[in-house]
Amino acid sequence: MSTSSTQAPTAGQPIPTSPDFPVVWDDPRDAKITWMLIDRPKTPISLLAHAVVGAFMMGSVPDFQRAGLPISLRTMRINTYLYFAMAPKAPPPDVVMKGMGLLNRTAPGVFKMMMGKMVGGMSKKTEAFLNPIVERFESYWLDEILPEIKQHLAYFESSDLRGMSLDQLRAHLAEAFKRMERMGVLHGAIAPALFAVDQFEELYCELFEGASTLDALRLTQGLDDKILEGDRALWRLSRAALATPEVRAILSGHAAGNVVPALEKSAASQRFLADLRAWLAQYGQRLNSAFALGEPSWIEDPMLAIQNLQAYVAMPDLRPEMEPAALAAEREKSVAEARAKLAGYPQPIVARFETLLKAAQVAAVVHEDHNFWID
């Protein structure tokens, strides 16, 4: 939040706020937490959207606790804007905070050593929690996490809101909050993806002298995901548009917002329109930014999809799979070279390399796919 002073507040003391952005804290302790403005600064969030986001965030907390991270995610709607904070699960009392601040100023070396020991202890517990998941990360995602995500999505897809009574809508809203919190749990449950990549990078750089993080990541590039799948499908749709003169003329001669009405009036464009709507049903249930729940999704307002189509139609007949194929070939070459260098290494090291390589490759896909399924 903005501050009226350039001087940092004393440890444990409230962070000063700007006089033109007054804040009234329901709980005075919240004034001592660092709150970060998320999404776009000029976009207020409605009470309902904030409640949904809050339920989603709350779902992430249990996994933090199981992983040995004593933090809690918080959201707050301040002057209509959405703020986010990561706060200690059990904040230390003011006297401890003041003592830590004094120690940091008078004996920074001792303070750093103490903090290192605390973080080290949490790190060991975190690794003990995450390592078993990393070792079976592909089945963990495909067999445990993704099926439940699809079940929740199917529930919302099958809900006919227009046919519900007021009481049914109230019950549906309550159920929606429960499911959003559970989706937050599932979102937090894919945290091992980041851990898997981090562990692989670390091992790779330890095994191969002079190797960089980029060298390690080259072994995870060029893998397919749902985002790329949707882009390829939209490209194919643009090629179908070029093959139908009426559709091509409409895309070329109308503003994006007027394309669908023009297609609806064109008898020769009905097949393309049906294919476009099928694409939107499959890939268009997304927003332009996270948590912008008050804005229409692509399926509700397909203008951005139409703009992409218009850009594609103006392009030559390229093969969008060429670049991923080249990246995949480079990946396989890098994997083969790494395995050749590992020849003669002790078997446990080779096995660990293969486990983390597989986990990091799956994680690279899951990192994108979870955006498609959840975010």
PABAVEX-451719 format. One record per residue: x, y, z of N, C-alpha, C in turn. Coordinates in steps of 0.1 Angstrom, whole numbers, padded with zeros to 4 digits, always signed. Example, Ala and Ser with C-alpha at 12.3 -4.5 7.8 and 13.67 -1.06 7.14 Angstrom:
2
+0132-0057+0078+0123-0045+0078+0132-0033+0078
+0128-0022+0071+0137-0011+0071+0129+0000+0079
# end
This chain:
375
+0008-0012+0000+0000+0000+0000+0009+0012+0000
+0004+0023-0005+0012+0035-0005+0015+0040+0008
+0026+0047+0010+0031+0052+0023+0033+0067+0022
+0031+0074+0033+0032+0088+0034+0046+0092+0038
+0055+0083+0040+0069+0085+0045+0078+0076+0038
+0090+0080+0035+0100+0072+0029+0108+0064+0039
+0106+0067+0052+0114+0059+0062+0106+0046+0065
+0114+0035+0066+0107+0022+0069+0102+0022+0083
+0090+0016+0085+0085+0015+0099+0093+0006+0108
+0093+0008+0120+0100-0001+0130+0093-0014+0129
+0101-0025+0131+0096-0039+0131+0084-0040+0140
+0073-0046+0135+0061-0048+0143+0052-0036+0144
+0056-0025+0138+0047-0013+0139+0039-0012+0126
+0027-0005+0127+0018-0004+0116+0025+0003+0104
+0022-0001+0092+0027+0005+0080+0019+0018+0077
+0025+0029+0076+0017+0042+0074+0011+0042+0061
-0001+0047+0060-0009+0048+0047-0010+0062+0043
-0013+0064+0030-0014+0077+0024-0027+0084+0029
-0027+0097+0032-0039+0104+0036-0050+0104+0026
-0047+0102+0013-0058+0101+0003-0063+0087+0001
-0058+0078+0009-0063+0064+0008-0065+0059+0023
-0075+0064+0030-0077+0061+0044-0081+0046+0045
-0076+0039+0055-0080+0025+0058-0084+0024+0072
-0096+0018+0074-0101+0015+0087-0100+0000+0089
-0092-0005+0099-0089-0019+0101-0099-0025+0111
-0106-0035+0107-0115-0042+0116-0107-0049+0127
-0095-0054+0124-0086-0060+0133-0073-0052+0133
-0069-0045+0144-0057-0036+0144-0044-0044+0140
-0044-0057+0142-0032-0065+0139-0030-0065+0124
-0041-0063+0116-0039-0063+0101-0031-0052+0096
-0030-0041+0104-0022-0029+0100-0007-0032+0100
-0003-0043+0106+0011-0047+0107+0015-0057+0097
+0006-0061+0088+0008-0070+0077+0011-0062+0064
+0020-0067+0056+0022-0061+0043+0011-0066+0033
+0003-0057+0028-0007-0060+0019-0003-0056+0005
-0005-0065-0005-0001-0062-0019-0013-0061-0027
-0014-0051-0036-0024-0049-0045-0023-0058-0057
-0033-0066-0059-0032-0076-0070-0042-0073-0081
-0040-0079-0093-0048-0076-0105-0044-0062-0109
-0052-0056-0117-0049-0043-0122-0053-0032-0112
-0044-0023-0109-0047-0013-0098-0059-0005-0100
-0064-0002-0112-0075+0006-0114-0088-0001-0115
-0088-0014-0112-0100-0022-0113-0106-0026-0100
-0117-0020-0095-0123-0024-0083-0129-0038-0084
-0131-0044-0073-0136-0058-0073-0149-0058-0065
-0159-0065-0070-0172-0065-0063-0171-0074-0050
-0181-0072-0042-0181-0080-0029-0183-0095-0032
-0191-0098-0042-0193-0112-0046-0180-0118-0051
-0173-0111-0060-0161-0116-0066-0150-0117-0055
-0150-0108-0046-0140-0109-0035-0143-0121-0026
-0155-0124-0024-0159-0136-0016-0154-0149-0023
-0156-0149-0036-0151-0161-0044-0136-0162-0043
-0129-0151-0045-0114-0152-0044-0110-0156-0030
-0117-0150-0020-0113-0154-0006-0115-0168-0003
-0126-0174-0008-0128-0189-0006-0117-0197-0013
-0113-0192-0025-0103-0199-0033-0089-0199-0025
-0086-0187-0020-0073-0185-0013-0073-0193+0000
-0084-0194+0007-0085-0202+0019-0082-0216+0017
-0085-0221+0005-0083-0235+0002-0068-0239+0001
-0059-0229-0001-0045-0231-0003-0038-0233+0011
-0044-0229+0021-0037-0228+0034-0033-0242+0040
-0042-0252+0039-0039-0265+0045-0026-0271+0040
-0023-0270+0027-0011-0275+0021+0001-0268+0026
+0000-0255+0029+0011-0248+0034+0015-0254+0048
+0005-0257+0056+0007-0262+0069+0013-0276+0069
+0008-0284+0060+0014-0298+0059+0028-0298+0054
+0031-0287+0046+0045-0286+0040+0054-0280+0050
+0049-0276+0062+0058-0271+0072+0060-0256+0070
+0051-0249+0063+0052-0235+0061+0042-0228+0069
+0045-0222+0081+0035-0216+0090+0030-0203+0085
+0024-0203+0073+0019-0190+0068+0004-0192+0064
-0002-0181+0063-0016-0181+0059-0018-0171+0048
-0026-0174+0038-0030-0165+0027-0042-0157+0031
-0042-0144+0029-0053-0135+0033-0056-0127+0021
-0069-0123+0020-0073-0113+0010-0082-0103+0018
-0082-0091+0013-0090-0080+0019-0094-0071+0008
-0106-0066+0009-0112-0056-0001-0111-0043+0006
-0101-0035+0002-0098-0022+0008-0102-0011-0002
-0111-0003+0002-0116+0008-0007-0119+0003-0021
-0126-0009-0022-0131-0016-0034-0120-0023-0041
-0107-0022-0037-0096-0029-0044-0092-0042-0037
-0087-0051-0044-0083-0064-0039-0069-0064-0035
-0067-0067-0022-0053-0068-0016-0051-0083-0011
-0038-0086-0011-0034-0100-0008-0023-0099+0002
-0022-0109+0011-0011-0109+0021-0008-0123+0024
+0005-0125+0027+0009-0138+0033+0014-0135+0047
+0007-0140+0057+0009-0137+0071+0013-0149+0079
+0021-0148+0089+0024-0159+0098+0011-0165+0103
+0010-0179+0104-0002-0185+0109-0005-0181+0123
+0006-0181+0131+0005-0176+0145+0015-0165+0147
+0011-0153+0144+0020-0141+0145+0027-0140+0159
+0040-0137+0159+0046-0136+0172+0041-0124+0179
+0042-0123+0192+0037-0112+0200+0046-0100+0197
+0041-0088+0200+0048-0076+0198+0062-0075+0204
+0062-0081+0216+0075-0081+0223+0086-0089+0216
+0082-0100+0209+0091-0108+0202+0095-0100+0189
+0085-0094+0182+0088-0086+0170+0098-0075+0174
+0096-0068+0185+0105-0057+0189+0119-0062+0192
+0119-0074+0198+0132-0080+0201+0140-0084+0189
+0132-0090+0179+0139-0094+0167+0144-0081+0159
+0136-0071+0159+0141-0058+0153+0153-0053+0160
+0154-0053+0173+0165-0048+0180+0178-0057+0177
+0176-0070+0177+0187-0079+0174+0192-0077+0160
+0183-0075+0151+0187-0073+0137+0196-0060+0136
+0192-0050+0144+0200-0037+0143+0213-0038+0150
+0213-0045+0162+0225-0045+0170+0235-0056+0167
+0229-0068+0162+0237-0080+0159+0232-0087+0147
+0233-0080+0135+0228-0086+0123+0233-0100+0120
+0245-0103+0123+0251-0116+0121+0244-0127+0128
+0241-0124+0141+0234-0134+0149+0219-0136+0144
+0213-0124+0141+0199-0125+0136+0199-0133+0123
+0208-0131+0114+0208-0139+0101+0210-0154+0104
+0219-0157+0114+0221-0171+0117+0208-0177+0123
+0201-0170+0131+0189-0175+0137+0178-0177+0127
+0177-0168+0118+0167-0169+0107+0170-0181+0098
+0183-0182+0095+0188-0194+0087+0184-0207+0093
+0186-0208+0106+0182-0221+0112+0167-0223+0112
+0159-0213+0113+0145-0214+0113+0140-0219+0099
+0146-0212+0088+0142-0215+0075+0147-0229+0071
+0159-0233+0076+0164-0246+0073+0156-0257+0079
+0150-0255+0091+0141-0265+0097+0129-0266+0089
+0123-0255+0084+0111-0256+0076+0114-0262+0063
+0126-0260+0057+0130-0265+0044+0130-0281+0045
+0136-0286+0056+0137-0301+0057+0123-0307+0058
+0114-0300+0065+0100-0306+0066+0093-0304+0053
+0096-0293+0046+0089-0291+0033+0094-0302+0023
+0107-0305+0023+0112-0315+0014+0107-0329+0017
+0105-0332+0030+0100-0345+0034+0086-0346+0029
+0078-0335+0029+0064-0336+0024+0063-0337+0009
+0072-0329+0002+0071-0328-0012+0078-0339-0020
+0089-0344-0015+0097-0354-0023+0088-0367-0027
+0081-0373-0018+0073-0384-0023+0063-0381-0034
+0058-0369-0034+0049-0364-0044+0056-0363-0057
+0068-0356-0057+0076-0354-0068+0079-0367-0075
+0082-0378-0067+0086-0391-0073+0075-0397-0081
+0063-0393-0079+0051-0399-0086+0043-0388-0092
+0049-0377-0096+0042-0365-0099+0032-0367-0111
+0036-0375-0121+0027-0376-0132+0014-0383-0128
+0014-0394-0121+0002-0401-0117-0005-0392-0106
+0002-0385-0098-0004-0376-0088-0013-0366-0095
-0008-0360-0106-0016-0350-0114-0027-0356-0121
-0024-0367-0129-0034-0373-0138-0045-0381-0131
-0041-0388-0120-0050-0397-0113-0057-0391-0101
-0051-0381-0095-0056-0376-0082-0062-0362-0083
-0054-0353-0089-0058-0339-0089-0067-0335-0101
-0063-0338-0113-0071-0334-0125-0085-0340-0125
-0087-0353-0122-0101-0358-0122-0110-0351-0113
-0105-0347-0101-0114-0340-0092-0117-0326-0097
-0107-0319-0103-0109-0306-0109-0121-0307-0120
-0120-0317-0128-0130-0319-0138-0144-0322-0132
-0144-0329-0121-0157-0331-0115-0164-0318-0110
-0156-0309-0105-0161-0296-0100-0166-0288-0112
-0158-0288-0123-0162-0281-0135-0175-0286-0141
-0176-0299-0141-0188-0306-0146-0200-0302-0138
-0199-0300-0125-0210-0296-0116-0214-0282-0121
-0205-0273-0123-0209-0259-0127-0215-0259-0141
-0209-0267-0150-0214-0268-0163-0229-0273-0163
-0232-0282-0154-0245-0288-0154-0256-0280-0147
-0252-0269-0140-0261-0261-0132-0268-0251-0141
-0281-0252-0141-0290-0243-0149-0295-0232-0140
-0287-0221-0140-0290-0210-0131-0303-0204-0134
-0306-0203-0147-0319-0196-0151-0331-0203-0146
-0330-0216-0144-0342-0224-0140-0343-0225-0125
-0334-0219-0117-0335-0221-0103-0343-0210-0096
-0350-0214-0085-0357-0205-0077-0347-0197-0068
-0352-0187-0061-0343-0179-0053-0336-0188-0042
-0344-0197-0036-0338-0206-0026-0328-0215-0032
-0331-0220-0044-0321-0228-0050-0308-0221-0054
-0310-0208-0058-0298-0200-0061-0290-0198-0048
-0296-0196-0037-0289-0194-0024-0281-0207-0021
-0288-0218-0023-0281-0231-0020-0269-0233-0030
-0272-0229-0042-0261-0231-0052-0249-0222-0049
-0252-0210-0044-0241-0201-0040-0233-0206-0029
-0240-0212-0019-0233-0218-0007-0224-0230-0012
-0229-0238-0021-0222-0249-0026-0210-0244-0035
-0212-0233-0042-0202-0228-0050-0190-0224-0042
-0193-0217-0031-0182-0213-0022-0174-0225-0017
-0181-0236-0013-0174-0248-0008-0165-0254-0019
-0171-0254-0031-0163-0260-0042-0151-0251-0046
-0153-0237-0045-0142-0228-0048-0131-0230-0038
-0134-0232-0025-0124-0235-0015-0117-0248-0018
-0124-0258-0023-0118-0271-0026-0109-0269-0038
-0113-0261-0048-0105-0258-0059-0092-0251-0055
-0093-0243-0045-0081-0237-0039-0071-0247-0033
-0077-0257-0027-0069-0268-0022-0062-0275-0033
-0069-0278-0044-0063-0285-0055-0053-0276-0062
-0055-0263-0062-0045-0254-0068-0032-0255-0059
-0034-0254-0046-0022-0255-0037-0015-0268-0038
-0023-0279-0042-0017-0292-0042-0008-0294-0054
-0007-0285-0064+0002-0286-0075+0015-0278-0072
+0016-0273-0060+0029-0266-0056+0041-0275-0058
+0040-0289-0057+0052-0297-0060+0057-0295-0074
+0050-0289-0083+0055-0287-0097+0066-0277-0096
+0065-0266-0089+0076-0257-0088+0088-0263-0080
+0085-0271-0070+0095-0278-0063+0103-0287-0071
+0096-0295-0080+0102-0304-0089+0112-0298-0098
+0108-0287-0104+0116-0279-0113+0129-0274-0106
+0126-0268-0094+0137-0263-0086+0147-0274-0082
+0142-0286-0078+0151-0297-0075+0159-0302-0087
+0153-0302-0098+0160-0307-0110+0171-0297-0114
+0167-0284-0114+0177-0274-0118+0189-0275-0108
+0187-0276-0095+0197-0277-0086+0206-0290-0088
+0200-0301-0090+0208-0313-0093+0216-0312-0106
+0210-0307-0116+0216-0306-0129+0229-0297-0128
+0228-0286-0121+0239-0277-0120+0250-0283-0111
+0246-0291-0101+0256-0298-0093+0263-0309-0101
+0256-0316-0109+0262-0327-0117+0271-0322-0128
+0268-0311-0135+0275-0307-0146+0281-0293-0144
+0294-0294-0142+0302-0281-0139+0300-0271-0150
+0297-0259-0145+0295-0247-0154+0281-0247-0160
+0272-0256-0157+0259-0256-0162+0251-0245-0156
+0241-0239-0163+0233-0228-0158+0218-0233-0157
+0210-0225-0151+0196-0229-0150+0190-0230-0164
+0194-0222-0173+0188-0223-0187+0192-0236-0193
+0204-0241-0190+0208-0254-0196+0199-0265-0190
+0196-0264-0178+0187-0274-0171+0173-0273-0178
+0168-0261-0179+0154-0260-0184+0153-0264-0199
+0164-0264-0206+0163-0269-0220+0158-0283-0221
+0160-0291-0210+0156-0305-0210+0141-0306-0207
+0134-0295-0205+0120-0295-0202+0112-0287-0213
+0118-0282-0223+0112-0274-0233+0105-0282-0244
+0096-0276-0251+0090-0282-0263+0079-0292-0260
+0074-0292-0248+0063-0302-0244+0050-0296-0247
+0040-0304-0251+0027-0299-0254+0019-0296-0242
+0009-0287-0243+0000-0284-0232-0013-0279-0237
-0023-0277-0228-0036-0273-0232-0037-0259-0239
-0028-0250-0234-0028-0236-0240-0023-0237-0255
-0012-0245-0257-0008-0246-0271-0018-0254-0279
-0025-0263-0273-0035-0271-0280-0046-0262-0285
-0050-0252-0277-0061-0243-0280-0056-0233-0291
-0043-0229-0290-0038-0220-0301-0038-0227-0314
-0033-0240-0314-0033-0247-0327-0047-0249-0333
-0057-0252-0324-0071-0253-0329-0076-0240-0335
-0072-0229-0329-0077-0216-0334-0070-0213-0348
-0057-0217-0349-0050-0216-0362-0057-0224-0373
-0061-0236-0369-0068-0245-0379-0081-0238-0383
-0088-0232-0374-0100-0225-0376-0098-0213-0386
-0087-0207-0385-0084-0196-0394-0081-0201-0408
-0076-0213-0409-0074-0219-0423-0087-0223-0429
-0097-0227-0420-0110-0230-0425-0117-0217-0430
-0114-0206-0423-0120-0194-0427-0115-0189-0441
-0102-0192-0443-0097-0188-0456-0103-0196-0468
-0107-0209-0464-0113-0217-0474-0127-0214-0478
-0133-0205-0470-0147-0201-0472-0148-0186-0475
-0150-0182-0488-0149-0168-0491-0158-0159-0483
-0170-0163-0480-0179-0155-0472-0173-0152-0458
-0168-0162-0452-0162-0161-0438-0150-0152-0439
-0142-0154-0449-0129-0146-0450-0133-0131-0452
-0143-0128-0460-0148-0115-0462-0153-0108-0450
-0160-0116-0442-0166-0111-0429-0155-0108-0419
-0145-0117-0418-0134-0114-0409-0126-0102-0413
-0124-0101-0426-0116-0090-0431-0123-0077-0431
-0136-0077-0433-0143-0064-0435-0151-0059-0423
-0151-0066-0412-0158-0061-0400-0149-0060-0388
-0153-0050-0379-0147-0049-0366-0150-0062-0358
-0141-0065-0349-0142-0078-0342-0155-0079-0335
-0160-0069-0329-0173-0069-0322-0185-0072-0331
-0183-0070-0344-0195-0072-0353-0194-0085-0361
-0183-0093-0359-0181-0105-0367-0192-0115-0365
-0194-0119-0352-0204-0129-0349-0218-0126-0355
-0223-0114-0353-0236-0110-0359-0236-0112-0374
-0225-0108-0380-0224-0110-0395-0224-0124-0399
-0217-0132-0391-0216-0147-0394-0230-0153-0393
-0238-0148-0383-0251-0154-0380-0261-0151-0392
-0258-0140-0399-0267-0136-0410-0263-0143-0424
-0251-0149-0424-0246-0155-0436-0248-0170-0436
-0256-0175-0446-0259-0189-0447-0247-0197-0450
-0238-0192-0457-0226-0199-0461-0216-0200-0449
-0218-0193-0438-0209-0192-0427-0213-0200-0415
-0224-0208-0417-0230-0215-0405-0221-0226-0400
-0214-0233-0409-0205-0244-0405-0193-0238-0397
-0188-0227-0402-0177-0220-0395-0181-0215-0382
-0193-0209-0381-0198-0204-0369-0200-0215-0358
-0205-0226-0362-0206-0237-0353-0193-0242-0348
-0183-0242-0357-0169-0246-0353-0163-0236-0343
-0166-0223-0346-0161-0213-0337-0167-0214-0323
-0180-0217-0323-0187-0218-0310-0182-0231-0302
-0179-0241-0310-0173-0253-0304-0159-0250-0298
-0151-0242-0305-0138-0238-0300-0140-0230-0287
-0149-0221-0287-0151-0212-0275-0156-0221-0263
-0164-0231-0266-0169-0240-0255-0157-0248-0249
-0148-0251-0257-0136-0259-0253-0125-0251-0247
-0122-0239-0253-0110-0231-0249-0113-0217-0245
-0126-0213-0246-0129-0199-0244-0134-0196-0230
-0134-0205-0221-0138-0202-0207-0127-0197-0199
-0122-0185-0203-0111-0179-0196-0113-0164-0196
-0105-0158-0187-0106-0143-0185-0093-0137-0190
-0093-0124-0192-0081-0117-0196-0071-0115-0185
-0075-0117-0173-0066-0116-0162-0072-0124-0150
-0063-0129-0141-0068-0136-0130-0077-0128-0121
-0088-0134-0116-0097-0128-0106-0105-0117-0112
-0105-0114-0125-0114-0104-0131-0127-0110-0133
-0134-0114-0122-0146-0122-0123-0158-0113-0127
-0156-0100-0127-0167-0091-0131-0167-0089-0146
-0157-0094-0153-0156-0091-0167-0161-0104-0174
-0166-0102-0187-0170-0114-0194-0159-0123-0198
-0161-0136-0199-0151-0145-0204-0151-0145-0219
-0142-0152-0225-0141-0152-0240-0154-0158-0246
-0159-0168-0239-0171-0174-0244-0183-0165-0244
-0183-0156-0234-0194-0146-0233-0192-0134-0243
-0179-0130-0244-0176-0119-0254-0163-0124-0261
-0165-0130-0273-0154-0136-0280-0146-0126-0288
-0146-0113-0285-0139-0103-0293-0124-0106-0294
-0118-0110-0283-0103-0113-0284-0100-0125-0293
-0109-0135-0292-0107-0147-0300-0108-0143-0315
-0118-0134-0318-0121-0130-0332-0109-0121-0336
-0103-0113-0328-0091-0105-0331-0080-0114-0335
-0078-0125-0327-0067-0134-0330-0070-0141-0344
-0082-0145-0346-0086-0151-0359-0083-0141-0371
-0086-0129-0369-0084-0119-0379-0069-0118-0382
-0061-0118-0372-0046-0117-0373-0041-0130-0381
-0046-0141-0377-0042-0154-0383-0046-0154-0398
-0058-0149-0401-0062-0150-0415-0053-0141-0424
-0047-0131-0418-0038-0122-0426-0024-0128-0427
-0022-0139-0421-0008-0145-0421-0008-0156-0432
+0005-0159-0437+0006-0169-0447+0003-0183-0441
+0003-0193-0449-0001-0207-0444+0011-0213-0438
+0014-0209-0425+0025-0215-0418+0021-0228-0412
+0031-0234-0405+0028-0247-0398+0032-0244-0383
+0022-0242-0375+0024-0238-0361+0031-0249-0353
+0031-0261-0358+0038-0271-0350+0053-0272-0352
+0058-0264-0362+0072-0265-0365+0081-0260-0354
+0077-0249-0347+0086-0244-0337+0086-0254-0325
+0074-0259-0320+0075-0268-0309+0083-0281-0313
+0082-0285-0325+0089-0297-0329+0104-0294-0329
+0109-0282-0332+0123-0279-0332+0127-0278-0317
+0119-0273-0308+0122-0272-0294+0123-0286-0288
+0114-0295-0292+0114-0309-0287+0126-0316-0292
+0131-0314-0304+0143-0320-0309+0155-0316-0301
+0155-0303-0298+0166-0297-0290+0166-0303-0276
+0154-0305-0271+0152-0311-0257+0158-0325-0257
+0154-0333-0267+0158-0347-0267+0173-0348-0269
+0179-0339-0277+0194-0339-0279+0201-0336-0265
+0195-0326-0258+0201-0322-0245+0199-0333-0235
+0188-0340-0235+0186-0352-0226+0196-0363-0229
+0198-0366-0242+0207-0376-0246+0222-0373-0242
+0225-0360-0243+0239-0356-0239+0241-0357-0224
+0230-0353-0217+0231-0354-0202+0233-0369-0198
+0225-0377-0204+0226-0392-0200+0240-0397-0204
+0245-0393-0215+0259-0398-0219+0269-0393-0208
+0268-0381-0203+0277-0376-0193+0276-0384-0180
+0264-0389-0178+0261-0396-0165+0266-0410-0166
+0270-0415-0177+0275-0429-0178+0286-0431-0168
+0285-0442-0160+0295-0444-0151+0293-0438-0137
+0283-0430-0136+0279-0424-0123+0273-0435-0114
+0273-0434-0101+0266-0444-0093+0251-0444-0096
+0245-0456-0096+0232-0458-0100+0222-0449-0092
+0224-0447-0079+0214-0439-0072+0214-0424-0077
+0225-0419-0082+0226-0406-0087+0218-0405-0101
+0221-0416-0109+0214-0416-0122+0199-0418-0120
+0195-0426-0111+0181-0428-0108+0174-0415-0103
+0181-0408-0095+0176-0395-0090+0175-0385-0101
+0185-0385-0110+0184-0376-0122+0172-0379-0130
+0169-0392-0133+0158-0396-0141+0145-0393-0135
+0144-0395-0121+0132-0392-0114+0129-0377-0115
+0139-0368-0112+0136-0354-0112+0134-0349-0126
+0141-0355-0136+0139-0351-0150+0124-0353-0154
+0119-0365-0151+0105-0368-0155+0096-0359-0147
+0098-0356-0134+0090-0348-0127+0090-0333-0132
+0102-0328-0136+0103-0315-0141+0096-0313-0154
+0097-0323-0163+0090-0323-0176+0075-0323-0174
+0070-0331-0165+0056-0331-0162+0052-0318-0156
+0060-0313-0147+0057-0300-0140+0056-0288-0150
+0065-0289-0161+0064-0278-0171+0051-0278-0178
+0045-0290-0180+0032-0291-0186+0021-0287-0177
+0022-0292-0164+0012-0289-0154+0011-0274-0151
+0023-0267-0151+0023-0253-0149+0014-0245-0158
+0014-0250-0171+0005-0243-0181-0009-0249-0180
-0010-0262-0179-0023-0268-0178-0032-0264-0167
-0026-0261-0155-0034-0257-0144-0040-0244-0146
-0033-0235-0154-0039-0223-0158-0052-0225-0166
-0052-0235-0175-0063-0238-0183-0075-0244-0174
-0072-0253-0165-0082-0259-0158-0087-0251-0146
-0078-0243-0139-0082-0236-0127-0081-0221-0129
-0069-0216-0131-0068-0201-0130-0076-0194-0141
# end
